[in-house]
Amino acid sequence: MISVANLFSTLFHLSRRPLARLLVALPLALSLLSGSALEAAAAASRIKDIASVEGIRDNLLVGYGLVVGLNGTGDSLRNSPFTKQSLEAMLERLGVNTHLFPMGLGYIASALEKTGVEIEVWCQDMHHWPDADLTRHLDENRYDVVGISLIAGYYQYRKLLSLSEAINRSRQRPLYVIGGYGPTPEPEFFMAKTGADVIVMGEGEKTVVELMQALAAKRPLLGIPGLAFREGNEVVINPRRPLIADIDSIAWPAYERFPIDYYRLVRMPRVVDEDFVMPLMSGRGCTFRCTFCYRMDPGYRPRDPDDIVEEIRYLKRDFGITFISFQDDLLMASVEQTEAICQALLKADLGITWNCNGRLNYTTPQLLRLMRDAGCVYINYGIESLDEEVLKGMKKGLRPEMVVKGVEATLEVGISPGLN
């Protein structure tokens, strides 16, 4: 499979004024993953016909080496597997910017600001500074804490190591904290590889606030759920913190602290030249239990659709955002929640278009038409395989005929499908 991933790692630094001062450093991140096209049996299926439509500009599908277009007049690749060079050339023609706004750090920054933490942003995404500039910045400015967040993947891991070296070379190295899905299951391994002092495991909004308060008061870290930390030569792993049940109580990301004029330029399938794009979360978690998924937290916690609409209204008013990319694990976690979001968007009539991650189990013509009418132009589907035994082994809850039927229904209403 070939995909373009926005694999970002993020750093933050803190110094007390009066409690702390936070610098979020965002490194440059682009990953091109190359591989083969569909297996012969799958290519012979109906998906082959569906994925042979010409056109790149208006409807880009990156996955399985295929490009799908509904209304475009771009190049015809006709099921040819991409080479890395051809993909790079195509992205250059499309003017693709792959850096997504780092929502996780935005949420953390917002939670910390409410407790008196002063925040700065060091953005390698936008400025392309070398890692050595981070060392220089730490040498010239005094902070209490420096941190990095990552999900997973080879690029992120290698970037984590290089940024850790930059942090550890500083003459006045602060306390080093990392967090995210990557280090959460293996804190001892990541501490050994990075030299980090503390790991925030799982959701960080409450844990990082308690961490900073403990540091400011010089209290021990042992009683803070969700932390792993060094104590001499030992790594102490505290119990995990329970999930935040009411996610509507979590403040929106601190957008104003980040270079949104840069991040809104990210390009995606069905984004037009005039669009300004921003990712957004409609919920946390997923109702399914696919065996390969990196997600470690059980259950699904949806946001109030009205709160989602108000955040979009704010993004459009203050930053000119016209396209929303729902980056949840799965917006289509249930028919009821999907319908509620669509109805709220229709009522608000904000004039935005959007994409999301979807489930082929729920792709009825009625729901797809509602999504289209509410502004949806692209749904990214996790197909994984067209072999029924493989799907069963993954616990995908899908059958090959459901995949074909759902993709055809999506195309029929005019929404572009992403086939992963």
C-alpha positions in Angstrom: 0.0 0.0 0.0 1.1 3.5 -0.7 -0.1 6.2 1.7 0.7 9.7 2.7 0.7 10.1 6.4 1.0 13.2 8.5 3.2 11.6 11.2 4.0 14.4 13.6 5.8 14.4 16.8 5.5 17.4 19.1 7.6 18.9 21.8 6.8 21.3 24.6 8.9 23.1 27.1 7.8 24.6 30.4 9.2 27.2 32.8 7.5 28.7 35.8 5.8 32.1 35.4 4.1 31.9 37.9 3.4 28.2 37.4 5.0 27.3 34.1 5.8 28.4 30.5 5.1 26.0 27.6 6.9 25.9 24.3 5.4 23.5 21.8 7.9 22.5 19.1 6.4 20.9 16.0 8.9 19.0 13.8 8.8 18.5 10.0 7.0 15.3 9.2 6.3 13.6 5.8 6.2 9.9 5.3 5.8 8.0 2.0 5.2 4.3 2.4 5.5 2.2 -0.7 4.3 -1.3 -1.6 2.4 -3.4 -4.0 -1.0 -3.0 -5.7 -4.0 -5.3 -5.0 -3.5 -9.0 -5.1 -4.7 -10.6 -8.4 -7.8 -12.1 -6.9 -8.9 -8.7 -5.4 -8.0 -6.8 -8.5 -10.3 -9.2 -10.4 -13.2 -8.2 -8.1 -15.7 -5.4 -8.5 -13.3 -3.1 -6.7 -11.1 -3.1 -9.8 -13.9 -1.6 -11.8 -14.8 0.9 -9.1 -11.2 2.0 -8.7 -10.5 2.5 -12.4 -12.2 5.9 -12.7 -10.0 8.6 -14.2 -9.1 11.8 -12.5 -6.8 12.9 -9.7 -7.6 16.6 -9.0 -11.1 16.4 -7.6 -11.0 13.0 -5.9 -7.7 11.5 -4.8 -7.6 8.0 -3.3 -4.2 6.9 -2.0 -4.2 3.3 -1.0 -3.5 -0.1 -2.7 -1.7 1.8 -5.4 -4.9 3.0 -7.0 -6.3 6.5 -7.8 -10.0 7.1 -8.0 -11.6 10.2 -9.5 -15.3 11.0 -9.9 -15.3 14.3 -11.8 -11.7 15.1 -12.4 -9.8 15.4 -15.7 -6.4 14.5 -14.4 -4.1 11.6 -15.3 -5.4 8.1 -15.8 -3.3 5.6 -13.8 -5.7 2.6 -14.5 -4.7 0.4 -11.6 -1.0 1.0 -12.1 0.9 0.7 -8.8 2.6 3.9 -7.8 6.3 4.3 -7.6 7.6 6.6 -4.9 8.7 9.0 -7.6 5.3 9.1 -9.4 3.6 9.7 -6.1 5.9 12.5 -5.2 5.5 14.1 -8.6 1.7 13.9 -8.3 1.8 15.5 -4.9 4.0 18.3 -6.2 1.5 18.9 -9.0 -1.4 19.1 -6.6 0.5 21.4 -4.2 -0.1 19.0 -1.3 0.9 20.1 2.2 0.8 17.0 4.5 1.1 18.7 7.9 -2.0 18.4 10.0 -2.6 20.6 13.0 -1.5 18.6 16.0 -4.8 18.2 17.8 -3.4 16.2 20.7 -1.0 18.9 21.7 -3.6 21.5 21.1 -5.8 19.8 23.7 -2.9 19.5 26.1 -1.9 23.2 25.6 -5.5 24.2 26.3 -5.7 22.2 29.5 -2.4 23.6 30.8 -3.3 27.2 29.9 -6.3 27.1 32.2 -3.9 26.3 35.1 -1.5 29.2 34.5 1.0 27.6 32.1 2.4 30.0 29.5 2.8 28.5 26.1 5.1 29.1 23.1 5.3 27.2 19.9 8.5 26.2 18.1 7.3 25.0 14.7 9.6 22.9 12.6 6.7 21.9 10.4 6.5 25.5 9.0 10.0 26.7 9.3 12.0 23.5 8.5 14.5 24.2 11.2 17.1 21.5 11.7 16.9 19.5 15.0 20.0 21.3 16.2 18.0 24.5 16.4 16.0 22.9 19.2 19.2 22.4 21.1 20.2 26.1 20.5 16.7 27.2 21.6 16.9 25.2 24.8 20.4 26.6 25.5 19.2 30.1 25.1 16.0 29.8 27.0 15.3 28.2 30.4 12.3 25.9 30.8 11.1 23.4 33.4 9.9 20.7 31.1 10.4 19.6 27.5 8.2 17.0 26.0 7.3 15.1 22.8 4.1 13.3 21.7 3.8 10.6 19.0 1.5 7.9 17.8 3.5 5.2 16.1 5.3 4.3 12.9 8.9 4.0 11.8 9.2 7.7 10.8 7.9 8.9 14.1 10.1 6.6 16.0 13.2 7.7 14.2 12.2 11.4 14.5 11.6 10.8 18.2 15.2 9.5 18.6 16.7 12.4 16.7 14.8 15.0 18.7 15.6 13.2 21.9 19.3 13.6 21.0 18.7 17.3 20.4 17.0 17.7 23.8 19.7 15.7 25.7 22.5 17.8 24.1 21.2 21.0 25.7 23.4 22.5 28.3 20.4 23.3 30.4 18.2 20.3 29.6 14.8 20.5 31.2 12.8 17.6 32.6 11.9 15.5 29.5 8.4 14.2 29.1 6.9 12.1 26.3 3.3 10.9 25.7 0.9 9.5 23.1 -0.1 6.1 21.8 3.5 5.2 21.0 5.1 5.1 24.5 1.9 4.3 26.5 2.2 0.5 26.3 6.0 0.3 26.7 7.1 3.1 28.9 10.3 1.4 30.0 11.4 0.8 26.4 10.8 4.4 25.4 12.6 5.8 28.4 15.6 3.6 27.6 15.7 4.7 24.0 15.0 8.4 24.5 16.4 9.2 27.9 13.0 10.7 28.9 12.3 11.2 32.6 8.5 10.9 32.5 5.8 9.3 30.3 2.2 10.4 30.2 0.2 7.2 29.5 -3.2 7.4 27.7 -5.3 10.6 27.7 -3.2 13.4 28.9 -5.5 16.4 29.6 -5.8 15.7 33.4 -2.5 13.8 33.9 -0.3 16.6 32.5 -2.0 19.2 34.7 -1.4 17.1 37.8 2.2 16.5 36.7 2.9 20.3 36.3 1.2 21.0 39.6 3.3 18.4 41.4 6.5 19.7 39.8 5.6 23.3 40.9 4.9 22.2 44.4 7.8 19.8 44.5 5.5 16.9 45.3 6.3 13.2 44.5 4.9 11.8 41.3 4.0 8.4 42.8 0.3 9.2 43.4 -0.5 10.6 39.9 -2.5 8.1 37.8 -1.3 7.8 34.2 2.4 8.5 34.8 5.5 6.5 34.4 8.7 8.1 35.7 12.3 7.5 36.6 13.3 7.1 40.2 17.0 6.6 40.3 17.8 3.7 38.1 14.3 2.3 38.3 11.2 3.1 36.2 8.0 3.4 38.3 4.7 2.8 36.5 1.7 4.2 38.2 -1.8 2.8 37.5 -3.6 4.0 34.4 -6.0 6.9 34.8 -9.6 6.2 34.0 -10.9 7.7 30.7 -12.6 11.1 30.8 -16.2 10.1 30.7 -17.6 13.5 29.7 -15.5 14.5 26.8 -17.6 17.6 26.2 -16.0 18.9 29.4 -12.6 19.0 27.6 -11.8 22.4 26.4 -11.2 22.9 22.6 -7.6 22.9 21.4 -5.6 26.1 21.9 -5.7 27.0 18.2 -4.6 30.5 18.8 -1.2 29.3 20.0 -0.4 27.5 16.8 0.4 28.8 13.2 -3.1 28.0 11.9 -2.4 30.1 8.7 0.1 27.4 7.9 -1.8 24.3 9.0 -5.0 25.3 7.3 -3.2 24.9 3.9 -3.1 21.1 4.2 -4.5 19.4 1.1 -6.7 16.3 1.1 -9.0 14.4 -1.2 -11.8 16.6 -2.7 -10.3 19.8 -1.2 -10.5 22.6 -3.7 -7.9 25.3 -4.2 -9.9 27.9 -2.2 -10.4 25.7 0.8 -8.8 26.1 4.2 -8.7 22.8 6.1 -8.7 21.9 9.8 -8.9 18.5 11.5 -11.4 18.0 14.3 -12.6 15.3 16.6 -16.3 14.3 16.8 -15.6 11.7 19.5 -13.0 9.4 21.0 -12.7 5.6 20.7 -14.5 3.1 18.5 -17.3 0.6 18.9 -15.4 -2.1 17.0 -12.6 -4.4 18.1 -10.3 -5.0 15.1 -7.3 -7.0 16.3 -4.7 -4.9 14.5 -5.7 -1.5 15.7 -3.3 0.6 17.8 -6.2 2.0 19.9 -5.8 0.8 23.4 -8.7 2.5 25.2 -12.1 0.6 25.2 -15.4 2.0 24.3 -16.7 5.0 22.3 -17.4 8.5 23.7 -19.2 10.8 21.3 -19.2 14.6 21.5 -22.4 16.6 21.6 -23.1 17.4 17.9 -24.1 21.0 18.9 -20.6 21.5 20.5 -19.0 20.2 17.4 -21.0 22.7 15.3 -19.9 25.6 17.6 -16.3 24.6 17.3 -16.6 24.6 13.5 -18.4 27.9 13.6 -15.5 29.3 15.6 -12.9 27.9 13.2 -14.7 29.4 10.2 -15.2 32.8 11.9 -11.7 33.2 13.4 -9.5 31.3 10.9 -11.5 31.1 7.7 -11.8 27.3 7.8 -14.1 25.9 5.0 -13.2 22.2 5.1 -13.3 19.9 8.2 -11.4 16.6 8.3 -12.9 14.5 11.1 -9.8 12.6 12.4 -11.6 10.4 14.9 -10.8 6.7 14.8 -14.3 6.4 13.4 -16.9 9.2 12.9 -19.4 6.5 11.6 -19.3 4.6 14.9 -23.1 4.3 14.9 -25.9 5.3 12.6 -27.5 7.4 15.3 -24.4 9.5 16.0 -23.7 10.0 12.3 -27.3 11.2 11.7 -27.1 13.5 14.7 -23.9 15.2 13.5 -25.3 15.6 10.0 -28.6 17.0 11.2 -26.7 19.5 13.4 -24.6 20.6 10.4 -27.6 21.0 8.2 -29.4 23.1 10.8 -26.3 25.3 11.3 -25.9 25.8 7.5 -22.2 26.8 7.9 -21.4 26.2 4.2 -18.5 23.8 5.0 -17.5 20.5 3.4 -15.9 17.6 5.2 -14.4 14.2 5.2 -14.3 11.4 7.8 -13.3 7.8 8.6 -16.3 5.5 7.8 -17.6 2.0 8.3 -19.0 0.0 5.4 -21.4 -1.7 7.7 -23.4 1.5 7.8 -23.3 2.6 4.2 -27.0 2.6 3.4 -28.1 4.9 0.6 -30.3 6.9 3.1 -27.4 7.6 5.5 -25.0 8.4 2.6 -27.4 10.9 1.1 -27.8 12.6 4.5 -24.0 12.8 4.8 -23.7 14.2 1.3 -26.4 16.8 1.9 -24.6 17.8 5.2 -21.4 18.5 3.3 -19.5 15.2 3.2 -17.4 14.7 0.1 -15.0 11.9 1.1 -15.2 8.9 3.4 -12.1 6.9 4.2 -12.9 3.2 4.6 -10.8 0.7 6.4 -11.2 -2.4 4.1 -7.9 -4.2 4.9 -8.7 -7.3 2.8 -11.2 -8.8 0.5 -10.5 -12.3 1.8 -13.3 -13.4 4.1 -11.0 -15.5 6.3 -8.6 -12.7 6.7 -11.5 -10.3 7.7 -12.7 -12.8 10.2 -9.2 -13.2 11.7 -9.1 -9.4 12.0 -12.5 -9.3 13.6 -13.4 -6.6 11.1 -17.1 -7.4 11.1 -17.1 -7.1 7.3 -17.7 -9.5 4.4 -16.3 -8.9 0.9 -19.8 -8.4 -0.6 -20.5 -5.7 2.1 -17.3 -3.9 0.9 -18.4 -3.9 -2.7 -21.9 -2.9 -2.0 -20.9 -0.1 0.3 -18.3 1.4 -2.0 -20.7 1.3 -4.9 -23.4 3.0 -2.8 -20.9 5.7 -1.8 -20.0 6.4 -5.4 -23.6 6.4 -6.4 -24.5 9.4 -4.1 -21.4 11.3 -5.3 -19.1 10.9 -2.2 -15.6 9.8 -2.9 -14.4 6.6 -1.2 -11.0 6.0 0.2 -10.1 2.3 0.1 -7.5 1.3 2.6 
